[in-house]
Amino acid sequence: MLIMNATTVRSEWSSVAESVIRDKPAFIKKTRDHLFLSDFSVMESLLSAYSFNAETFEEEDGSVTLSLDEIDLVENAVDLPSAVTKLANAILEYSEDYYAEFTFWSRGSRKAHIPYVFKALILNDTDRIGGLIKCRRGKN
């Protein structure tokens, strides 16, 4: 059975949850709505193609500014590693705020941020997020 009925899922919650964790994700139908239930490892695999890309700018004072392509975030620090750390923190903080107000932010032009937000939330580690930031030289 590819799609499970929500009534069945509700009555067999423990076995469905165990199956999702140990076996495979579940597709669930509730009236006209369709849901996808999975553990974090599956979500992490689904989002593996997403990374963070930033333009790097060397400032006149010697500091480094990073401008994230996917989300409108910009951070400046004394050197590139520090700027990456600051940007990774900003990504995670933005993602937490976005998720807290998901109904509002997931509409309109910021809908494209969803995979990046979920990627950051699932990783939940600024070192890992920072490791995914691909920096390229920008034009001053």
VENQUI-V161735 format. One record per residue. N is the residue number from 1. RES is the residue in three letters. SS is DSSP state (@ for helix, = for strand, . for the rest). OMEGA is omega in degrees with one decimal (999 if undefined). Layout:
N_RES_SS_OMEGA + N_RES_SS_OMEGA
//
This chain:
1_MET_._-177.8 + 2_LEU_._-179.0 + 3_ILE_=_178.9 + 4_MET_=_176.2 + 5_ASN_=_-178.4 + 6_ALA_@_178.6 + 7_THR_@_177.7 + 8_THR_@_179.8 + 9_VAL_@_-179.6 + 10_ARG_@_-177.9 + 11_SER_@_-178.7 + 12_GLU_._-172.3 + 13_TRP_@_-177.1 + 14_SER_@_-178.7 + 15_SER_@_176.9 + 16_VAL_@_179.4 + 17_ALA_@_178.8 + 18_GLU_@_178.8 + 19_SER_@_178.8 + 20_VAL_@_-179.5 + 21_ILE_@_-172.4 + 22_ARG_@_-170.6 + 23_ASP_._-174.9 + 24_LYS_._176.6 + 25_PRO_._179.5 + 26_ALA_=_172.2 + 27_PHE_=_-172.9 + 28_ILE_=_177.1 + 29_LYS_=_175.5 + 30_LYS_=_-174.9 + 31_THR_._180.0 + 32_ARG_._-177.2 + 33_ASP_=_177.4 + 34_HIS_=_-178.6 + 35_LEU_=_176.7 + 36_PHE_=_-178.5 + 37_LEU_=_-179.6 + 38_SER_._172.6 + 39_ASP_._-175.4 + 40_PHE_@_-177.1 + 41_SER_@_176.9 + 42_VAL_@_178.0 + 43_MET_@_178.9 + 44_GLU_@_177.0 + 45_SER_@_179.3 + 46_LEU_@_-177.0 + 47_LEU_._-174.8 + 48_SER_._-179.9 + 49_ALA_._-177.3 + 50_TYR_._173.8 + 51_SER_._-179.5 + 52_PHE_=_-177.4 + 53_ASN_=_-177.4 + 54_ALA_=_171.2 + 55_GLU_=_180.0 + 56_THR_=_178.7 + 57_PHE_=_173.9 + 58_GLU_=_-176.7 + 59_GLU_._-179.6 + 60_GLU_._-179.6 + 61_ASP_._178.6 + 62_GLY_._179.4 + 63_SER_._-177.6 + 64_VAL_=_175.9 + 65_THR_=_175.5 + 66_LEU_=_177.6 + 67_SER_=_-176.6 + 68_LEU_=_-179.1 + 69_ASP_._-168.8 + 70_GLU_._-178.6 + 71_ILE_._-177.4 + 72_ASP_._177.3 + 73_LEU_._178.8 + 74_VAL_=_177.9 + 75_GLU_=_178.8 + 76_ASN_=_177.7 + 77_ALA_=_-175.4 + 78_VAL_._179.8 + 79_ASP_._-176.2 + 80_LEU_@_179.4 + 81_PRO_@_178.8 + 82_SER_@_178.3 + 83_ALA_@_177.5 + 84_VAL_@_178.7 + 85_THR_@_179.0 + 86_LYS_@_-179.9 + 87_LEU_@_177.1 + 88_ALA_@_176.7 + 89_ASN_@_180.0 + 90_ALA_@_178.3 + 91_ILE_@_-178.9 + 92_LEU_@_179.2 + 93_GLU_@_177.4 + 94_TYR_@_-178.2 + 95_SER_@_177.8 + 96_GLU_@_178.0 + 97_ASP_@_179.4 + 98_TYR_@_-178.2 + 99_TYR_@_179.3 + 100_ALA_@_179.2 + 101_GLU_._-172.7 + 102_PHE_@_-178.4 + 103_THR_@_-180.0 + 104_PHE_@_-171.5 + 105_TRP_@_-175.9 + 106_SER_._177.4 + 107_ARG_._172.1 + 108_GLY_@_-171.7 + 109_SER_@_-179.7 + 110_ARG_@_177.4 + 111_LYS_@_179.7 + 112_ALA_@_179.4 + 113_HIS_@_-172.3 + 114_ILE_@_-177.4 + 115_PRO_@_179.8 + 116_TYR_@_177.1 + 117_VAL_@_-179.6 + 118_PHE_@_176.5 + 119_LYS_@_-179.8 + 120_ALA_@_-178.8 + 121_LEU_@_179.7 + 122_ILE_@_177.5 + 123_LEU_@_177.5 + 124_ASN_._-176.9 + 125_ASP_._-175.7 + 126_THR_@_176.6 + 127_ASP_@_178.9 + 128_ARG_@_177.8 + 129_ILE_@_178.9 + 130_GLY_@_177.9 + 131_GLY_@_179.4 + 132_LEU_._-179.7 + 133_ILE_=_178.5 + 134_LYS_=_-177.3 + 135_CYS_=_174.1 + 136_ARG_=_-176.7 + 137_ARG_=_175.2 + 138_GLY_._179.4 + 139_LYS_._178.2 + 140_ASN_._999
//
